[in-house]
Structures are given as structure tokens and as C-alpha cells.
Amino acid sequence: MRFTCALKTVAIGVALTASGLAYAQGGGGGGGEDVKKAEAAARAQDNAKSLGTDLTPKLPPATVPADPQNIWDLDLSSGGRVRIQLRPDIAPGHVERIKELTRQGFYNGLKFHRVIPGFMAQGGDPKGDGTGGSTLPDLKAEFNPMPHLRGTVSMARAQGEDSANSQFFIVLLPRMQLDKKYTVFGRVIEGIQYVDAIAQGEPPANPTVILQASIESDGKPPVTAAPPPPAPPLSIIDTPAAKKPAPKKK
């Protein structure tokens, strides 16, 4: 009899334990699911607080204040100076490369060797055929969210993402398909009319030349296209000496 009572006591305890486990796993009218959702929400809030930042991705500003230390001036043979706002906040390595090569005088005298109407004007190649670069190592890509709008200045590269070196291109009309595939490092803020006047062709018959590239804080005055050399003086053609008039007959 005692043994039977003991079995009944064990059975009741097991039943109560099983009932409690079932409730925790979602039994008892769905209360368990509500508990899980509440716990998940609490964990998410705790994680957000621990990060101490807004989880919404932030885009870089579309424009930044003009700073002479980050203005790239290109004096073009197409007519005047193009001022380009460099963006070290989104492409620090590429901006540093542009500054370094510019101060070496690397870009002076180089041609825009590939200019496609309605697309872009590409330059920065010492060979002038799209295959050249500087002696510095290639750059690691710094793809960023900035769009390829009219006037955007981006780095040219080969097939490899980390193959940019010295060549760059200026976008003539928006080309969003280039976004996050090429590193944007600046944008034209003045002189876009001189970009529009760059000679077209692949290569152009009479390519536009970078007369001088400089960083604005260095204070270099604009360089304009040299005037054509003066025409050579007319050669003096020797003429026979005038004959003396014959003496009058007496």
C-alpha cells in the first residue's frame, strides 16, 4: 500500500514537471512565444545601447567646405583652370596619391588620351595610351557610396580592384553603373566648361594637355596655353642693282 502511494506521488511530481516544461516551450495558450519575443527585444535593445551608436548606416556628406589644402587645380590647354574638391574623408589613400604625384610635377604635360562624348575624359597616363602609370605601387581600392555624377572625379583602374595608380577620369554625364566599382576621390567645383572643351577621341587627334597640376594651398598661379610662336620674318630677296641711267648724249 505504501509502495502504491509512493508511485502515485512520483507520478504526480512527474506530471507537474512535464506540465511546467510544456508551458515554457509554448504550451498553456502561447504564453511561451510572448516571453521569447520579449526576451529577444530586450537583448536587441541592450546590444544597441552597448554599441552606443545609431544602427542606421550613415552616408558621407554630398559636399564639404572648400579647403585650399584639398583643392586640386588643373590648368588645361582647353582654356583655363579646373578646380576639383578632393575628398580625403572618403578616399584618403587616393587623395594622398594625387597630392604626392602633383607635387612631383608628374601630371604636368600629360594628355587626356581617352575622351568619350557624354561619358568621361581620362588622363594621367605618362605613356598616353592607357597602359602607363607612376613608379609608385598600385593603390588599394577605396570604393565608397559617392555617385558618379557630372563633374565627379574618379580613379581609373585595370580589371583588378586594387590596380589604380595615377590615371583618373572626369565624368561628363551621370553614370551610376560605375558606383562602388571605381574610387571617387573628388568633384569639379569650378571650370566645368574647360572640361567640356577637352578634345574628344580615343585618342584625340589634337589632345588636350594638363599644362600644370597643383594643390591650391601651394599658391601656384594659373598657367595658360602658350601663344603660337611668331611667324618667321620674311626672307629678303636679293634684287639686282638698279642700272645707272645712261649719260645723255651731248
Stockholm file with secondary structure:
# STOCKHOLM 1.0

chainA/1-250         MRFTCALKTVAIGVALTASGLAYAQGGGGGGGEDVKKAEAAARAQDNAKSLGTDLTPKLPPATVPADPQNIWDLDLSSGGRVRIQLRPDIAPGHVERIKELTRQGFYNGLKFHRVIPGFMAQGGDPKGDGTGGSTLPDLKAEFNPMPHLRGTVSMARAQGEDSANSQFFIVLLPRMQLDKKYTVFGRVIEGIQYVDAIAQGEPPANPTVILQASIESDGKPPVTAAPPPPAPPLSIIDTPAAKKPAPKKK
#=GR chainA/1-250 SS CHHHHHHHHHHHHHHHHHHHHHHHTTTTTTHHHHHHHHHHHHHHHHHHHHHTSCCSCCCCCSCCCCCGGGEEEEEETTSSEEEEEECTTTCHHHHHHHHHHHHHTTTTTCBEEEEETTTEEEECCTTSSSCCCCSSCCBCCCCCSCCCCTTEEEECCCSSTTCBCSCEEEESSCCGGGTTTSCEEEEEEECHHHHHTSCCBTTBSSCCBEEEEEEGGGCCCCCCCCCCCCCCCCCCCCCCCCCCCCCCCC
#=GC SS_cons         CHHHHHHHHHHHHHHHHHHHHHHHTTTTTTHHHHHHHHHHHHHHHHHHHHHTSCCSCCCCCSCCCCCGGGEEEEEETTSSEEEEEECTTTCHHHHHHHHHHHHHTTTTTCBEEEEETTTEEEECCTTSSSCCCCSSCCBCCCCCSCCCCTTEEEECCCSSTTCBCSCEEEESSCCGGGTTTSCEEEEEEECHHHHHTSCCBTTBSSCCBEEEEEEGGGCCCCCCCCCCCCCCCCCCCCCCCCCCCCCCCC
//
